[in-house]
Amino acid sequence: MNDLDALLALLTPEGRALLDEVRDTDPARELAVATRLRRTHPAGLVSAALGQARLRQRAVAKFGAEDAGRMFFTPNGVEQSTRASVAAYRAGRMAALGVTSVADLCCGIGGDAIALARAGIRVLAVDRDPATAAAARANAEALGLDELIEVREADVTEVETRGYDAVFVDPARRGGRGRIFDPEAYSPPLSWAVEAARTASRAAALKVAPGIPHEAVPEDAEAEWISDGGDVKEAVLWFGGAPGAVAPGAVAPGAVAPGAVAPGAVAPGTVTLGAVRATLLPGPRTLLGAGLPDPEVRTPGRYLYEPDGAVIRAHLVAEVAEQVGGGLLDATIAYVTADELRPTPYATAYEITDRMPFNVKKLKALLREREVGTLTVKKRGSAVEPEELRRKVKPQGPNAATVFMTRVAGAPTMLIGHPVDRR
């Protein structure tokens, strides 16, 4: 039974009832449950129900238990769909831009369409894969959003989008050999998606891989890197603002927005063309680039700041260094050091207690003296793997510490400390 046949079977009354029955099946008991159910149900339907139950369990991390328990998924759909918190943030930006209708191209199983509809936006959701389109349609119905979401099975390059305020494109970035890194090898290619975005009357957003080279970003786009809970999830290219302008409700780079805790924070529902921004969820906290030069390299201070991954991807380490009054440990490494503790949501602060050249024996002796049993190992600019270091130093004791394996002005160095309590 292929993905489409399995999904259609699960949408029947018998399929839905079977899904309810296997909802909380323990994976260790699947074989016994399958054997029992096949006595009264077709074998293919039983396999489809158990497979869908597994997909729903995996989807909880992205969609939450309530939605995941009602939605329908394909294996690729779970893997490639947008996390609900990220989709909701992006839908909020669209709504703040005055968007009332969106053509969601390459919609997948409908994660972004759902978030847009919940923001009160009418959505045309398009995908060329029959099973994926069927899942998107089923999800719109399951969540009571089918009046706002029209799902169409079609090639996105043949869809007319001029009747919609905005365009959102999420090209496929995986192929038969795994992830695709060349934006022109996306399906559809980035160049096609950019041209489709430029035709939108009010705004457009293109979801791309976080590793997209900055030189591949069009000059008439804003590039935004988004992290959720400290993990970088995606980059988005936004179109529809004025070059170098800040839309109503935002602030100029380096200024303080109402309620912001640090310079550079801006309102989320804005587009500043030609700019870059890093957005941290939950929050959101958004840092808009000010075009600062690279920070100077300096000797390690009392504090080390580890910028959020979205800040690093957006090349906004200099903005963080300015906020904390710091510089870099090394010109090629995104660790910021400073003498004073200054709060910023865009980096995690550590108090450094010890500094030494890379030497495992000396580190082991220091940790034994400090009775460190819980050791967090972070590295940038070091070839040593964290697990390898832990095996060699064998930490034991009631205390905790963090060791940074890095370079200081080019020299392999170990910095030992602990996170600063933010309470």
Secondary structure, DSSP 8 states (H G I E B T S, - for coil): --HHHHHHHHTSHHHHHHHHHHTT--GGGHHHHHHHHTTTS-HHHHHHHHHHHHHHHHHHHHHHHHHHTT----HHHHHHS--HHHHHHHHHHHHHTT--EEEEES-TTSHHHHHHHHTT-EEEEEES-HHHHHHHHHHHHHTT-TTTEEEEES-GGG---TTSSEEEE--B-EETTEE---GGGSBS-HHHHHHHHHT-SSEEEEEE-TT--GGGS-TTSEEEEEEETTEEEEEEEEESSEET---TT---TTS--TT-SSTTB--SS--EET-EEEEEETTTEEEE--------B----SEEEEE-HHHHHTT-HHHHHHHHT-EEEETTEEEEEESS----TTEEEEEEEEEEES-HHHHHHHHHHHTEEEEEEEESS--S-HHHHHHHH---SSEEEEEEEEEETTEEEEEEEEE----
